[in-house]
Amino acid sequence: MRLTMKERQSVAAVTAQRYKKGRKKDRSRILDEFVKLTGYDRKYASYILRMYGKRVWVRNNVVIQADKRRKRKKKRKRIYDEEVLRVLRKIWLIMNYMCVLSSQLTRPQKP
């Protein structure tokens, strides 16, 4: 009989601690036990044990979160304020939404 999801998560929590502390031979044995117990594929099981306690960010949504000590990097501060951005957008509109690449194509080439 297979374990329920809650049971697999609790087994992963306990096993991940041993897995992270163990040497390579120990990790291989621990991984074998974990695969046998949970029925996971070996590659996925090693991923679960490695990533336990870390956060994985996908498009600003937390997928895996187990360690509250790790923090997400802060976003950079804005360089321009709203007034400057409004003027830059007007210039961009006047220039027909030209980007750097297209501006390089329109400039005359040096001989």
HELIX and SHEET records of a PDB file:
HELIX    1   1 MET A    5  LYS A   21  1                                  17    
HELIX    2   2 LYS A   24  THR A   38  1                                  15    
HELIX    3   3 ARG A   42  MET A   51  1                                  10    
HELIX    4   4 GLU A   82  ILE A   94  1                                  13    
HELIX    5   5 VAL A  100  THR A  106  1                                   7    
SHEET    1   A 2 VAL A  56  VAL A  58  0                                        
SHEET    2   A 2 ASN A  61  ILE A  64 -1                                        
END                                                                             
